[in-house]
Amino acid sequence: MHRKLSFTIAEGLIYWRTHRIMELCDYLTANVLEPMFTRAGGNWNRRFMDFFTFDNSCSPLEPTGTIRFAVPPLFAGNVGELETAITQELAKLRIKTGPFQYERDPVLQTVHTILITITENPTALAAPPDVNMSHTRGCVVLRDLLGYQRVNGRYEFTADDLVKRVSSVTEDKIAACTASPVKSSEGLRRTPSPASMKAVRRCLDEVRQFALWALNHNHPKLAAV
């Protein structure tokens, strides 16, 4: 499986993708739980802190659905505080929910899971376009075709320059970058792969859409890591 290249804002801003249930879980983890653990003096290791997950009844790729929040033992007696913090964070994004529901311990009757039903998620309309590109394909597109060099493991570029460079890519350049040796009666010849050319065209279009989104949202500097 190829590791995906991640396109981000380069100015040090954290742009949270919250337009899908699975990404909203990450947002709530970072903005609700991490600060609470810090204030309480608790140890935090994200690898073992999978408290916000999506319910199997919904698609994690949709903007609405149900989030399951397993109450950390450290905050077992602070359900009200947790709910308030969650509600405030969702309100910042203008995300609406149904009434919170609870799953309780059958013996102690304490709340061990809170079910949060997301009914409206307007961030889906403002989300940056996805760029699905592996690191291998990134070398072809960003380095070979667009002329960017990776420094310290990341590519950096401005949104307007990215749009200009993508617009200047010709079919001949794409063909040259996707050509591979093919044996024929005349010997080895470098022949463009139609499948690879199609994949590169898709990547270029997605990169262009991401750059245009960044320009429209006043994010001039971008990076890919």
C-alpha positions, 0 to 999 in steps of 0.5 A: 500500500502506498503512503499518501502525500498530505497537502496542507496549509504551510503557514503553521496553521492547523486546518482541521478537516471536519467535513467527515465523521471520522475527521470530526472524531480527530478534531474532538480528540485534539480540541476537547480531550487533549486539553482536559487531560493536560489540565488534569495532569493525566498522561496522554498518548494518542496511540492509546486514546481512541475515545472518539469513534464512529458508530457502525450504523453510519459511514465515516466518510459522510458529514453526518452520522453518529459518534461514539464517545467512550468516557475516559476513566479519568473523567468518569464523574465529569460527564456534564463537563465533557458534554459542555466542552463537546457542545461548545466545540461543535457550536464553533463549527455550527454543527448541530446534533440531536440529544446526547444518548447514553450507554450505562454500566449495567451494575453501577449505572454510570455513563460509559459511552455517549452517543452524539448524533450529528444532524447538520454539518455545514463544514462539508461545504467549506472543506478543501478538496481532497488530493489523493496522491501517493509519495511515488506519484508525488515525485512524478507530479510535483518534482518531474512535471511541476519542478518542485524539490522536496526539502526536509521531507516536504514540498513547499509552494505558493498557491498561485505558483502551483496554479500557474505550473499546473496550467503549463503542463502539456500532454507531451510532458505527461507522456514523457514522465509516464513512459517506460521501456516496452519491448517490440520488434524494433527493440526497447522503446519508451512508450507512455502508459495510458493508465499512468497518464490518466492517473497523472491528469487526475492528480494535476486536476486535484492539485489545481482544485486544492490550490484554487481553494487555498487562494479563495480562503486566503492561504497563499502558502501550501505544503505537501508532506 
